[in-house]
Amino acid sequence: QVQLVESGGGLVQAGGSLRLSCTASGSIFRINAMGWYRQAPGKERELVAMHPTGGSINSADSVKGRFTISRDNARNMGYLEMYNLKPEDTGVYYCNANIQQYSWSGLGMNYWGKGTLVTVTS
């Protein structure tokens, strides 16, 4: 079994910063990609940033220059550092990862955390 757990959400004023963490645990042979989505109230879930292992980072235009994604592969962790937060950044942030559990299990599967709420006030 694989679990993703986010932490670091909270209430912050516009212009402030937050650092989100995602910890993957369980049976993990390889993490193929790890990143973040978010869902604002009344809107569809959208990509924030995704880091394929060994590949380039994909990020939404709305967060480029303000958010930084990073990974600690040895600890199966991912981070999202958010700067100059805006009210429109408010939403539930979800960790997402494509994980192959065993060497014999083939292509990985997508896993989701339960989300952490980020609220940015004006």
Secondary structure as UniProt FT lines:
FT   STRAND          2..7
FT   STRAND          10..13
FT   TURN            14..15
FT   STRAND          18..26
FT   STRAND          30..39
FT   TURN            41..42
FT   STRAND          46..52
FT   TURN            53..54
FT   STRAND          58..59
FT   TURN            61..66
FT   STRAND          67..72
FT   HELIX           73..75
FT   STRAND          77..82
FT   HELIX           87..89
FT   STRAND          91..100
FT   TURN            103..104
FT   STRAND          109..112
FT   STRAND          116..121
//
